[in-house]
């Protein structure tokens, strides 16, 4: 039996919420699954991802293959980086330090993006003001 980590759509029309599940690759998207390991809500700003990290690692160790979207979500949360560093055999302190540095870099880049958006929005308002 091939197991996949994938998204299962839930919620209302035009308001999707996804469960991240471990499921047999032959079962339909919204069909039977083995275990729910997290939730992904793309409608919040920024989108929210809640994962049971120990269960995700368990399924990945069992050979579960994440879909591209789930792989992206795992990467955004730093789970794949942590797994990679653990497999390399680094001591736990060094793994935690690397993840801490990675989180700082990620926060800095997200703040940089937000300031760019604010700057662009203010420039648009300045450009529209004289035209009125």
KEGU-836193 format. One line per field, with one value per residue: residue in one letter; x, y, z of N, C-alpha, C in turn. Coordinates in nm, 2 decimals, padded with zeros to 4 digits. Each point is the difference from the previous one (the first is absolute). Layout:
! residues N
type <- (A, ...)
n.u <- (X, ...)
n.v <- (Y, ...)
n.w <- (Z, ...)
ca.u <- (X, ...)
ca.v <- (Y, ...)
ca.w <- (Z, ...)
c.u <- (X, ...)
c.v <- (Y, ...)
c.w <- (Z, ...)
This chain:
! residues 132
type <- (X, X, X, X, X, X, X, X, X, X, X, X, X, X, X, X, X, X, X, X, X, X, X, X, X, X, X, X, X, X, X, X, X, X, X, X, X, X, X, X, X, X, X, X, X, X, X, X, X, X, X, X, X, X, X, X, X, X, X, X, X, X, X, X, X, X, X, X, X, X, X, X, X, X, X, X, X, X, X, X, X, X, X, X, X, X, X, X, X, X, X, X, X, X, X, X, X, X, X, X, X, X, X, X, X, X, X, X, X, X, X, X, X, X, X, X, X, X, X, X, X, X, X, X, X, X, X, X, X, X, X, X)
n.u <- (00.09, -00.02, 00.07, -00.10, 00.08, -00.13, -00.05, -00.08, -00.08, -00.02, -00.10, -00.04, -00.10, 00.10, -00.01, 00.10, -00.01, 00.12, -00.03, 00.11, -00.02, 00.01, 00.01, -00.07, 00.10, -00.06, -00.01, -00.13, 00.00, -00.13, 00.06, 00.01, 00.03, 00.13, 00.06, -00.06, 00.09, -00.09, 00.00, -00.06, 00.01, -00.03, -00.12, 00.07, 00.03, 00.12, 00.01, -00.09, 00.11, -00.08, 00.11, -00.03, 00.10, -00.03, -00.13, 00.03, 00.09, -00.09, -00.09, 00.08, 00.02, -00.13, 00.05, -00.07, -00.06, 00.05, -00.12, 00.01, -00.13, -00.02, 00.08, -00.06, -00.11, 00.05, 00.04, -00.12, -00.04, 00.09, -00.10, 00.00, 00.02, -00.09, -00.08, 00.03, 00.00, -00.11, -00.04, 00.04, -00.06, -00.05, 00.08, -00.08, 00.11, 00.08, -00.08, -00.01, 00.14, 00.02, -00.09, 00.06, 00.12, -00.04, -00.06, 00.12, 00.06, -00.09, 00.00, 00.13, 00.00, -00.09, 00.07, 00.11, -00.07, -00.04, 00.13, 00.04, -00.09, 00.03, 00.13, -00.02, -00.07, 00.10, 00.09, -00.08, -00.01, 00.13, 00.01, -00.09, 00.06, 00.10, -00.02, -00.03)
n.v <- (-00.12, 00.09, 00.06, 00.09, 00.10, 00.03, 00.09, 00.02, 00.03, 00.11, 00.03, 00.12, 00.02, 00.02, -00.10, -00.04, -00.11, -00.02, -00.13, -00.01, -00.10, -00.12, -00.03, -00.11, -00.02, -00.12, 00.05, 00.04, 00.12, -00.01, -00.11, -00.13, 00.03, -00.01, 00.12, 00.09, 00.06, 00.07, 00.13, 00.03, 00.13, -00.01, 00.01, -00.04, 00.11, -00.06, -00.09, -00.08, -00.06, -00.10, -00.05, -00.13, 00.06, -00.05, 00.02, 00.12, 00.01, -00.05, 00.07, 00.10, -00.04, -00.01, 00.11, 00.07, 00.02, 00.12, 00.06, 00.06, 00.02, -00.12, -00.04, 00.09, -00.05, -00.12, 00.04, 00.06, -00.12, -00.03, -00.08, 00.04, 00.13, -00.02, -00.07, 00.09, 00.10, -00.05, -00.02, 00.12, -00.01, 00.12, 00.06, -00.03, 00.05, -00.07, -00.10, 00.01, 00.01, -00.10, -00.07, 00.04, -00.02, -00.11, -00.01, 00.04, -00.08, -00.09, 00.03, 00.01, -00.11, -00.05, 00.05, -00.04, -00.11, 00.01, 00.04, -00.09, -00.09, 00.04, -00.01, -00.11, -00.04, 00.05, -00.05, -00.11, 00.02, 00.02, -00.10, -00.05, 00.06, 00.03, -00.13, -00.01)
n.w <- (00.00, -00.10, 00.09, -00.01, 00.02, 00.01, -00.08, 00.10, -00.10, 00.08, 00.08, -00.01, -00.08, -00.08, 00.10, -00.07, 00.07, 00.01, 00.00, 00.07, -00.09, 00.07, -00.13, -00.02, -00.08, 00.02, 00.12, -00.02, -00.05, 00.00, -00.04, 00.02, 00.12, 00.02, -00.02, 00.08, -00.06, -00.06, 00.00, -00.11, 00.03, -00.13, 00.07, 00.11, 00.05, 00.00, -00.10, 00.06, 00.06, 00.04, 00.05, 00.01, 00.05, 00.12, -00.03, -00.04, 00.10, 00.08, -00.06, 00.01, 00.13, -00.01, -00.07, 00.08, -00.12, 00.04, -00.03, -00.12, 00.02, 00.04, -00.09, -00.07, 00.05, -00.01, -00.12, -00.02, 00.05, -00.09, -00.02, -00.13, 00.04, 00.10, -00.08, -00.09, 00.10, 00.05, -00.13, -00.01, 00.11, -00.02, 00.10, 00.09, 00.07, -00.08, 00.00, 00.13, 00.00, -00.09, 00.07, 00.11, -00.06, -00.05, 00.13, 00.05, -00.09, 00.03, 00.13, -00.02, -00.08, 00.09, 00.10, -00.08, -00.02, 00.13, 00.03, -00.08, 00.05, 00.13, -00.04, -00.06, 00.10, 00.07, -00.08, 00.00, 00.13, 00.00, -00.08, 00.07, 00.10, -00.08, -00.05, 00.12)
ca.u <- (-00.09, 00.08, -00.06, 00.04, -00.05, -00.07, -00.11, -00.14, -00.07, -00.12, -00.05, -00.11, 00.03, 00.09, 00.07, 00.07, 00.10, 00.06, 00.07, 00.12, -00.02, 00.08, -00.11, 00.04, 00.01, -00.11, -00.13, -00.03, 00.05, -00.08, -00.05, 00.05, 00.14, 00.06, 00.02, 00.01, 00.12, 00.00, -00.10, 00.05, -00.11, 00.06, -00.08, 00.05, 00.11, 00.05, -00.07, 00.04, 00.03, 00.02, 00.05, 00.05, 00.13, 00.04, -00.07, 00.05, 00.13, -00.03, -00.05, 00.11, 00.09, -00.07, 00.01, -00.11, 00.05, -00.09, -00.03, 00.08, -00.05, 00.03, 00.15, 00.02, -00.04, 00.10, 00.12, -00.02, 00.00, 00.14, 00.00, 00.09, 00.14, 00.04, 00.02, 00.12, 00.11, 00.00, 00.06, 00.15, 00.06, 00.05, -00.06, -00.13, 00.02, 00.03, -00.13, -00.09, 00.06, -00.02, -00.14, -00.02, 00.05, -00.09, -00.12, 00.03, 00.01, -00.13, -00.07, 00.06, -00.05, -00.14, -00.01, 00.04, -00.11, -00.11, 00.03, -00.01, -00.14, -00.04, 00.06, -00.07, -00.14, 00.00, 00.03, -00.12, -00.09, 00.06, -00.02, -00.14, -00.05, 00.00, -00.09, -00.14)
ca.v <- (00.12, 00.13, 00.10, 00.14, 00.11, 00.09, 00.08, -00.05, 00.13, 00.01, 00.14, 00.04, 00.05, 00.12, 00.02, -00.13, -00.03, -00.13, -00.08, -00.07, -00.14, -00.11, -00.08, -00.09, 00.08, -00.04, 00.05, 00.13, 00.11, 00.03, -00.13, -00.07, 00.03, -00.08, 00.09, 00.15, 00.05, 00.15, 00.08, 00.11, 00.10, 00.10, 00.12, 00.10, 00.08, -00.10, -00.13, -00.08, -00.14, -00.07, -00.14, -00.08, -00.02, -00.14, -00.09, 00.02, -00.07, -00.14, -00.05, 00.02, -00.11, -00.12, 00.00, 00.08, 00.10, 00.12, 00.06, 00.12, 00.10, -00.04, 00.01, 00.14, 00.04, -00.06, 00.08, 00.13, -00.01, -00.04, -00.14, -00.07, 00.04, -00.07, -00.14, -00.01, 00.01, -00.12, -00.11, 00.03, -00.05, 00.11, -00.01, 00.06, 00.14, 00.07, -00.01, 00.11, 00.13, 00.02, 00.03, 00.14, 00.10, -00.01, 00.07, 00.14, 00.05, -00.01, 00.12, 00.12, 00.01, 00.03, 00.14, 00.07, -00.01, 00.08, 00.14, 00.02, 00.02, 00.12, 00.11, 00.00, 00.05, 00.15, 00.06, 00.00, 00.10, 00.13, 00.01, 00.02, 00.12, 00.12, -00.02, 00.03)
ca.w <- (00.00, -00.01, 00.08, -00.03, 00.09, -00.09, 00.06, -00.01, 00.00, 00.09, 00.01, -00.09, -00.14, 00.00, 00.12, 00.03, 00.11, -00.04, 00.10, -00.05, 00.05, -00.06, -00.07, -00.11, -00.13, -00.09, 00.05, -00.06, 00.07, 00.12, 00.05, 00.12, 00.03, 00.11, 00.12, -00.03, 00.06, 00.01, -00.06, -00.08, -00.03, -00.09, -00.01, 00.09, -00.05, -00.09, 00.02, 00.12, -00.01, 00.13, -00.02, 00.10, -00.06, 00.03, -00.09, -00.13, -00.01, 00.00, -00.14, -00.10, 00.03, -00.05, -00.14, -00.06, -00.09, 00.00, -00.13, -00.01, 00.08, 00.14, 00.01, 00.01, 00.14, 00.09, -00.02, 00.07, 00.15, 00.04, 00.03, -00.09, 00.03, 00.12, -00.04, -00.08, 00.09, 00.08, -00.08, -00.02, 00.12, 00.08, 00.14, 00.02, 00.03, -00.13, -00.08, 00.05, -00.03, -00.14, -00.02, 00.06, -00.10, -00.11, 00.03, 00.00, -00.14, -00.06, 00.05, -00.06, -00.14, -00.01, 00.03, -00.11, -00.10, 00.05, -00.02, -00.15, -00.04, 00.05, -00.07, -00.14, 00.02, 00.03, -00.13, -00.09, 00.05, -00.03, -00.15, -00.02, 00.07, -00.09, -00.11, 00.05)
c.u <- (00.09, -00.08, 00.05, -00.05, -00.05, -00.11, -00.14, -00.09, -00.12, -00.05, -00.12, 00.04, 00.08, 00.07, 00.07, 00.09, 00.05, 00.05, 00.12, -00.01, 00.10, -00.11, 00.07, -00.01, -00.12, -00.14, -00.02, 00.05, -00.07, -00.05, 00.07, 00.15, 00.04, 00.00, 00.01, 00.12, 00.01, -00.11, 00.07, -00.11, 00.06, -00.06, 00.05, 00.12, 00.10, -00.07, 00.05, 00.02, 00.03, 00.03, 00.04, 00.14, 00.05, -00.07, 00.04, 00.13, -00.02, -00.04, 00.11, 00.11, -00.06, 00.00, -00.12, 00.06, -00.09, -00.02, 00.08, -00.05, 00.03, 00.15, 00.03, -00.04, 00.09, 00.13, -00.02, 00.00, 00.14, 00.01, 00.10, 00.15, 00.05, 00.02, 00.14, 00.12, 00.01, 00.07, 00.15, 00.07, 00.05, -00.06, -00.12, 00.01, 00.02, -00.12, -00.09, 00.05, -00.03, -00.15, -00.04, 00.05, -00.09, -00.13, 00.02, 00.01, -00.13, -00.08, 00.05, -00.05, -00.14, -00.02, 00.04, -00.10, -00.11, 00.03, 00.00, -00.14, -00.06, 00.05, -00.07, -00.14, 00.00, 00.04, -00.12, -00.10, 00.05, -00.02, -00.15, -00.05, 00.01, -00.10, -00.15, -00.02)
c.v <- (00.12, 00.11, 00.14, 00.10, 00.10, 00.09, -00.06, 00.13, -00.02, 00.14, 00.02, 00.04, 00.13, 00.03, -00.13, 00.01, -00.14, -00.08, -00.06, -00.14, -00.09, -00.09, -00.10, 00.08, -00.03, 00.06, 00.14, 00.12, 00.03, -00.13, -00.04, 00.04, -00.08, 00.09, 00.14, 00.05, 00.15, 00.07, 00.12, 00.09, 00.11, 00.14, 00.11, 00.07, 00.02, -00.14, -00.07, -00.14, -00.05, -00.14, -00.07, -00.05, -00.15, -00.10, 00.02, -00.07, -00.15, -00.05, 00.02, -00.12, -00.13, -00.01, 00.08, 00.11, 00.12, 00.05, 00.13, 00.11, -00.03, 00.02, 00.15, 00.05, -00.05, 00.08, 00.14, 00.00, -00.05, -00.15, -00.08, 00.03, -00.07, -00.14, -00.01, 00.01, -00.12, -00.12, 00.02, -00.04, 00.12, -00.02, 00.09, 00.15, 00.08, 00.00, 00.12, 00.14, 00.03, 00.04, 00.14, 00.10, 00.00, 00.08, 00.15, 00.06, 00.00, 00.12, 00.13, 00.02, 00.03, 00.15, 00.09, 00.01, 00.09, 00.15, 00.04, 00.03, 00.13, 00.12, 00.01, 00.06, 00.15, 00.07, 00.01, 00.11, 00.14, 00.03, 00.03, 00.13, 00.12, -00.01, 00.04, 00.15)
c.w <- (00.00, 00.08, -00.05, 00.10, -00.10, 00.06, -00.03, 00.01, 00.09, -00.01, -00.10, -00.14, 00.01, 00.13, 00.04, 00.12, -00.03, 00.13, -00.07, 00.05, -00.06, -00.05, -00.10, -00.13, -00.09, 00.04, -00.06, 00.09, 00.13, 00.06, 00.13, 00.02, 00.13, 00.13, -00.05, 00.08, 00.01, -00.07, -00.08, -00.04, -00.09, 00.00, 00.10, -00.05, 00.12, 00.03, 00.12, -00.03, 00.14, -00.03, 00.12, -00.05, 00.02, -00.09, -00.15, -00.02, 00.00, -00.14, -00.10, 00.02, -00.05, -00.15, -00.07, -00.09, 00.00, -00.14, 00.00, 00.09, 00.15, 00.02, 00.02, 00.14, 00.10, 00.00, 00.07, 00.15, 00.05, 00.04, -00.09, 00.03, 00.13, -00.03, -00.07, 00.09, 00.09, -00.07, -00.02, 00.13, 00.09, 00.14, 00.02, 00.02, -00.14, -00.09, 00.05, -00.03, -00.15, -00.03, 00.05, -00.10, -00.12, 00.02, 00.00, -00.14, -00.06, 00.05, -00.06, -00.14, 00.00, 00.04, -00.11, -00.11, 00.04, -00.02, -00.15, -00.04, 00.05, -00.08, -00.14, 00.02, 00.03, -00.13, -00.09, 00.05, -00.03, -00.15, -00.03, 00.05, -00.09, -00.11, 00.04, 00.00)
